[in-house]
Amino acid sequence: MIEVVCNSRLGKKVHVKCITDDTIRDLKKLIAAQTGTRWNKIVLKKWYTIFKDHVSLGDYEIHDGMNQELYYQ
């Protein structure tokens, strides 16, 4: 079980607990449940890399305590 921190640059910081086998889509659905937005409107980035929905967190080497940038489409 890892904890991922997502910062929206609008002052909203979300802490989400998930598993490294989860996909980015699963992470977006957990974020959407906490923020009240739809999961398909969420874009997760790290620097200039936009994370694809079908790839797992382990494949992107997302570990416990990592920060992700949260944007809205």
Rosetta blueprint (number, residue, H / E / L):
1 M L
2 I E
3 E E
4 V E
5 V E
6 C E
7 N E
8 S L
9 R L
10 L L
11 G L
12 K L
13 K E
14 V E
15 H E
16 V E
17 K E
18 C E
19 I L
20 T L
21 D L
22 D L
23 T E
24 I H
25 R H
26 D H
27 L H
28 K H
29 K H
30 L H
31 I H
32 A H
33 A H
34 Q H
35 T H
36 G L
37 T L
38 R L
39 W H
40 N H
41 K H
42 I E
43 V E
44 L E
45 K E
46 K E
47 W L
48 Y L
49 T E
50 I E
51 F L
52 K L
53 D L
54 H L
55 V L
56 S E
57 L L
58 G L
59 D L
60 Y L
61 E L
62 I L
63 H L
64 D L
65 G L
66 M L
67 N E
68 Q E
69 E E
70 L E
71 Y E
72 Y E
73 Q L
